[in-house]
Amino acid sequence: MLDISRDIQSLTDFKKNTPEFVEQLKQTGEPIILTINGKAEIVVQDAAAYQKLRRMVEEARVLEGIRQGIADMNAGRTMSLDEMKEHAGTKHGIKA
């Protein structure tokens, strides 16, 4: 959960206190939003938290693909293997 007093900092403060902010990133796993001239411009995150986020995004993509496939099946948007082979052959020049 974003803690405004802790997780939104100026780029200038981040530059002055980088070791302390790096430690905070590692301890909390939460990103820090850096501001430039009072406007949020940059998000800084430790590598482990970033990797976890990327993994979660990939899992969400896979689940969405599964959901879409089930919806297609339920809506009758399917074809037999023979139809797919014929379609692939026609469209991509693939021979069965």
ABEGO torsion letter per residue (X at the ends): XBBAAAABBBAAAAAAAAAAAAAAAAAAGBBBBBBBGGBBABBBBBAAAAAAAAAAAAAAAAAAAAAAAAAAAAAGBBBBAAAAAAAAAAAAGBBX
